[in-house]
Amino acid sequence: METFVLAGGCFWCLDAVYRTLEGVSDVVSGYTGGRTPNPSYEAVCTGATGHAEAVAVTFDPDVIPREIILDVFFTLHDPRQLNRQGNDVGTQYRSAMYYADHEQKQLFEAAAARAAEIWDGTIVTEIAPLGEYFDAEEYHQDFFAKNPNQGYCMAVAVPKVNKVRKGYAQYIKAA
């Protein structure tokens, strides 16, 4: 098993998408890349802690290739938007990849290079060493599954889930 820590806007969307993929055994929403120990959601939302909303995606690379996990990341958010995703604005919504070792750094750089060939414009995704990762509050975990009719989920998460399902159909878990 391997874990990638990725940030691309609101963690609810990343969580919703990655949970649909074969080989993904766990997705934990949380905060990383900041300077405040054990921050709360409310503190992260101020932008003052420096943290990004992120997900720790644990998967089996023998079932789903590392490159697919990363290509999905660049499919489900716009890596050209600095410190925002759509109407979610602030440094906590930045596009970022946090590597645990040199091998992950190389994989992340290669994925960003692939994304740059697809997206029109400059990729602003930060690639940085993984610092301490703090799990988000329980109500953020698996938020989409617990709140499928919530307005944000319907307007923002559902289109992202559908886009990934269409583009990566062979990796979607059977219902």
GINOR-V193084 format. One record per residue. N is the residue number from 0. RES is the residue in one small letter. NEAR is the number of other C-alpha atoms within 10 Angstrom. D_CENTER is the distance of its C-alpha to the mean C-alpha in whole Angstrom. Layout:
N/RES/NEAR/D_CENTER + N/RES/NEAR/D_CENTER
This chain:
0/m/11/18 + 1/e/12/15 + 2/t/20/12 + 3/f/20/9 + 4/v/22/7 + 5/l/28/4 + 6/a/29/4 + 7/g/28/5 + 8/g/30/7 + 9/c/23/8 + 10/f/27/6 + 11/w/22/9 + 12/c/24/8 + 13/l/30/4 + 14/d/26/7 + 15/a/22/10 + 16/v/23/9 + 17/y/26/8 + 18/r/20/11 + 19/t/17/13 + 20/l/24/13 + 21/e/16/16 + 22/g/21/16 + 23/v/22/13 + 24/s/15/15 + 25/d/16/13 + 26/v/23/10 + 27/v/21/10 + 28/s/29/9 + 29/g/27/10 + 30/y/28/11 + 31/t/30/12 + 32/g/23/13 + 33/g/19/16 + 34/r/13/20 + 35/t/15/21 + 36/p/11/21 + 37/n/17/19 + 38/p/21/18 + 39/s/16/18 + 40/y/15/16 + 41/e/8/19 + 42/a/14/20 + 43/v/22/16 + 44/c/19/17 + 45/t/13/20 + 46/g/16/18 + 47/a/13/21 + 48/t/21/19 + 49/g/19/17 + 50/h/27/14 + 51/a/28/10 + 52/e/29/8 + 53/a/34/5 + 54/v/31/5 + 55/a/25/8 + 56/v/21/8 + 57/t/18/12 + 58/f/23/14 + 59/d/15/17 + 60/p/16/17 + 61/d/9/21 + 62/v/13/19 + 63/i/16/16 + 64/p/14/16 + 65/r/19/14 + 66/e/15/14 + 67/i/15/13 + 68/i/20/10 + 69/l/20/9 + 70/d/18/11 + 71/v/20/9 + 72/f/24/6 + 73/f/22/9 + 74/t/17/11 + 75/l/21/8 + 76/h/19/8 + 77/d/20/11 + 78/p/27/11 + 79/r/18/15 + 80/q/20/14 + 81/l/17/15 + 82/n/21/14 + 83/r/20/13 + 84/q/19/12 + 85/g/12/15 + 86/n/8/17 + 87/d/13/14 + 88/v/17/16 + 89/g/18/16 + 90/t/21/14 + 91/q/29/12 + 92/y/26/10 + 93/r/27/10 + 94/s/29/8 + 95/a/24/8 + 96/m/27/8 + 97/y/23/10 + 98/y/21/13 + 99/a/15/15 + 100/d/10/18 + 101/h/10/20 + 102/e/10/19 + 103/q/18/15 + 104/k/17/16 + 105/q/13/18 + 106/l/15/15 + 107/f/26/13 + 108/e/16/16 + 109/a/14/17 + 110/a/20/14 + 111/a/23/14 + 112/a/12/18 + 113/r/15/17 + 114/a/20/15 + 115/a/17/18 + 116/e/10/20 + 117/i/11/19 + 118/w/14/17 + 119/d/9/21 + 120/g/11/20 + 121/t/11/19 + 122/i/19/15 + 123/v/17/15 + 124/t/22/11 + 125/e/18/12 + 126/i/18/13 + 127/a/14/14 + 128/p/15/16 + 129/l/16/14 + 130/g/13/16 + 131/e/14/16 + 132/y/20/14 + 133/f/19/15 + 134/d/20/14 + 135/a/20/14 + 136/e/12/17 + 137/e/11/17 + 138/y/10/17 + 139/h/17/14 + 140/q/20/13 + 141/d/20/13 + 142/f/18/14 + 143/f/22/14 + 144/a/13/16 + 145/k/11/18 + 146/n/13/19 + 147/p/14/19 + 148/n/12/21 + 149/q/12/20 + 150/g/10/20 + 151/y/14/16 + 152/c/19/15 + 153/m/13/18 + 154/a/11/18 + 155/v/15/14 + 156/a/24/12 + 157/v/17/15 + 158/p/14/15 + 159/k/19/12 + 160/v/19/12 + 161/n/14/16 + 162/k/16/15 + 163/v/21/13 + 164/r/18/16 + 165/k/11/18 + 166/g/12/17 + 167/y/15/16 + 168/a/12/19 + 169/q/12/20 + 170/y/19/17 + 171/i/18/17 + 172/k/13/18 + 173/a/8/22 + 174/a/4/23
